[in-house]
Amino acid sequence: MTYDPPRPVGRLLLTPEDRDAPERVRRLRLLGLGEHPEPAFDAFADRLAEVASVPYAMVNFIDENRQFFAGLHAPAKATGDAPALGTARHLARDHGFCPHVVVRRKALVLENVADYPRFAGNPIVDDHGIRSYLGAPLIDRTGLALGTVCVLDVQPRPWGRGGLDTIKAMAAELAGRIEGREALP
């Protein structure tokens, strides 16, 4: 038997295999996450967008087939360079960059998506004009990556070390809040 490396689909390499997905789904259900928008997560996404000065920010939980934005900050109408993504809370698992963050269990910094052939062909680049991404995993007390917090822009952004430190700190803060859900009756 020979090894076949992952093959690109167009310019896009397939989203990495997610062996933790079944356990993540169980954990999300136990915590009551990933099915409904929550005002606290929307407020957190608003705060992320404000801190990073970006048009888009999300609190994203990922299952085996899709991503769910339990927290979402996006312009309702197109503004300047930012196209309206609408209020859709679902995205296919093979769209965007968050599934890569969850599988890697590490923050991902894409200052200019076009500089990374692996990511440049992603549908959100062409369909929504996303040019930069900064995201960090939401890792719970069991060590499982439940999802991400992320910010996106339609312009390349020099996120730098400060941006990376900020997104990681905000992910850790939100992961701590999520842990509090288990203690609730």
C-alpha positions as CSV (number, residue, x, y, z in Angstrom):
1,M,0.0,0.0,0.0
2,T,1.4,3.4,-0.9
3,Y,0.9,6.7,0.9
4,D,-1.1,9.4,-0.9
5,P,-0.5,12.9,0.5
6,P,-3.5,15.2,0.7
7,R,-4.5,16.5,-2.7
8,P,-5.4,20.1,-3.3
9,V,-9.0,20.7,-4.4
10,G,-8.5,23.7,-6.8
11,R,-6.1,25.9,-4.8
12,L,-7.5,24.7,-1.5
13,L,-6.0,21.9,0.5
14,L,-8.7,19.9,2.3
15,T,-9.5,20.7,5.9
16,P,-7.4,18.5,8.2
17,E,-8.9,15.3,9.7
18,D,-10.5,16.0,13.0
19,R,-10.2,12.9,15.2
20,D,-11.5,14.8,18.2
21,A,-14.8,15.7,16.6
22,P,-17.0,13.0,18.2
23,E,-15.7,13.8,21.7
24,R,-16.0,17.5,21.0
25,V,-19.7,17.1,20.0
26,R,-20.4,15.1,23.2
27,R,-18.7,17.8,25.3
28,L,-20.5,20.7,23.5
29,R,-23.8,19.0,24.1
30,L,-23.0,18.4,27.8
31,L,-22.2,22.1,28.1
32,G,-25.2,23.2,26.0
33,L,-23.1,24.9,23.4
34,G,-23.1,25.1,19.6
35,E,-26.8,25.0,18.9
36,H,-28.1,28.5,19.7
37,P,-26.8,32.0,19.6
38,E,-26.2,33.4,23.0
39,P,-26.2,37.1,23.9
40,A,-23.2,36.8,26.2
41,F,-21.2,35.3,23.2
42,D,-22.5,38.1,20.9
43,A,-21.3,40.6,23.5
44,F,-17.9,38.8,23.6
45,A,-17.7,38.9,19.8
46,D,-18.5,42.6,19.9
47,R,-15.7,43.2,22.4
48,L,-13.3,41.2,20.2
49,A,-14.2,43.3,17.2
50,E,-13.7,46.5,19.2
51,V,-10.4,45.5,20.6
52,A,-9.0,44.4,17.2
53,S,-10.8,47.2,15.2
54,V,-12.2,44.7,12.7
55,P,-15.6,44.3,11.0
56,Y,-15.9,40.6,11.9
57,A,-15.4,38.6,15.1
58,M,-16.8,35.2,16.2
59,V,-17.1,32.7,19.0
60,N,-17.2,29.6,17.0
61,F,-18.0,26.0,18.0
62,I,-17.2,23.2,15.5
63,D,-18.8,19.8,15.2
64,E,-18.1,17.0,12.6
65,N,-19.9,18.8,9.7
66,R,-20.2,22.5,10.4
67,Q,-19.2,25.6,12.4
68,F,-21.7,27.4,14.5
69,F,-21.2,31.1,15.5
70,A,-22.7,31.3,19.0
71,G,-21.2,34.8,19.1
72,L,-21.1,37.0,16.0
73,H,-20.1,40.5,15.2
74,A,-20.6,41.5,11.6
75,P,-22.0,44.5,9.8
76,A,-25.6,44.0,8.8
77,K,-25.1,46.0,5.6
78,A,-22.0,46.4,3.5
79,T,-19.9,49.2,4.8
80,G,-16.9,50.6,2.9
81,D,-14.8,47.6,2.0
82,A,-16.6,45.1,4.3
83,P,-19.3,43.1,2.5
84,A,-22.3,42.0,4.5
85,L,-21.9,38.4,5.6
86,G,-25.5,38.7,7.0
87,T,-26.5,37.1,10.2
88,A,-26.0,33.5,9.2
89,R,-24.7,31.5,12.1
90,H,-23.6,28.3,10.2
91,L,-20.7,27.7,8.0
92,A,-19.5,24.4,6.4
93,R,-16.6,22.8,8.2
94,D,-14.4,23.1,5.1
95,H,-14.9,26.9,4.9
96,G,-12.8,29.4,6.8
97,F,-9.8,28.9,9.0
98,C,-11.2,27.9,12.4
99,P,-11.3,24.2,11.7
100,H,-7.5,24.3,11.2
101,V,-7.1,26.1,14.6
102,V,-9.2,23.4,16.3
103,V,-7.3,20.5,14.8
104,R,-3.9,22.1,15.4
105,R,-4.9,23.3,18.9
106,K,-2.8,26.4,18.3
107,A,-3.5,30.0,17.4
108,L,-3.3,30.9,13.7
109,V,-2.1,34.3,12.4
110,L,-2.8,35.0,8.7
111,E,-1.8,38.7,8.2
112,N,-2.4,38.4,4.5
113,V,-4.3,35.2,3.4
114,A,-2.9,35.6,-0.1
115,D,0.6,34.9,1.2
116,Y,-0.5,31.3,2.2
117,P,-1.4,29.1,-0.8
118,R,-3.0,26.6,1.7
119,F,-5.5,29.2,2.7
120,A,-5.7,31.6,-0.2
121,G,-8.2,29.5,-2.1
122,N,-10.6,29.1,0.8
123,P,-14.2,30.0,-0.1
124,I,-14.5,32.8,2.4
125,V,-11.6,34.5,0.7
126,D,-13.3,34.6,-2.7
127,D,-17.0,34.7,-1.5
128,H,-16.6,37.3,1.2
129,G,-13.3,39.1,0.6
130,I,-11.6,38.0,3.8
131,R,-7.9,38.9,3.6
132,S,-6.7,38.5,7.2
133,Y,-7.5,36.2,10.1
134,L,-6.4,35.8,13.7
135,G,-7.9,33.0,15.8
136,A,-7.2,31.0,18.9
137,P,-8.6,27.7,20.2
138,L,-11.1,27.5,23.1
139,I,-9.5,24.7,25.1
140,D,-11.5,23.4,28.1
141,R,-10.3,21.8,31.3
142,T,-10.3,18.4,29.6
143,G,-7.8,19.6,27.1
144,L,-10.3,19.5,24.2
145,A,-10.5,22.3,21.7
146,L,-14.2,23.1,21.7
147,G,-14.0,25.9,19.1
148,T,-12.3,29.2,18.5
149,V,-12.5,32.9,19.0
150,C,-11.4,34.8,15.9
151,V,-11.3,38.1,14.1
152,L,-11.3,38.7,10.4
153,D,-10.7,41.7,8.2
154,V,-11.1,42.5,4.5
155,Q,-7.7,44.2,4.4
156,P,-4.3,42.5,5.2
157,R,-3.5,43.2,8.9
158,P,-0.1,43.2,10.7
159,W,-1.4,41.5,13.8
160,G,2.0,41.2,15.3
161,R,2.9,39.7,18.6
162,G,0.4,42.0,20.4
163,G,-2.5,40.7,18.3
164,L,-1.5,37.1,19.0
165,D,-1.1,37.6,22.7
166,T,-4.5,39.4,22.8
167,I,-6.5,36.7,21.0
168,K,-4.9,34.0,23.1
169,A,-5.7,35.8,26.3
170,M,-9.3,36.4,25.2
171,A,-9.7,32.8,24.3
172,A,-8.4,31.7,27.7
173,E,-10.8,34.2,29.4
174,L,-13.8,32.8,27.5
175,A,-12.7,29.2,28.1
176,G,-12.8,30.0,31.8
177,R,-16.3,31.4,31.5
178,I,-17.4,28.2,29.7
179,E,-16.0,26.1,32.5
180,G,-18.3,27.9,34.8
181,R,-21.3,26.4,32.9
182,E,-20.5,23.0,34.3
183,A,-20.8,24.2,37.9
184,L,-24.3,25.6,37.2
185,P,-27.2,23.4,38.3
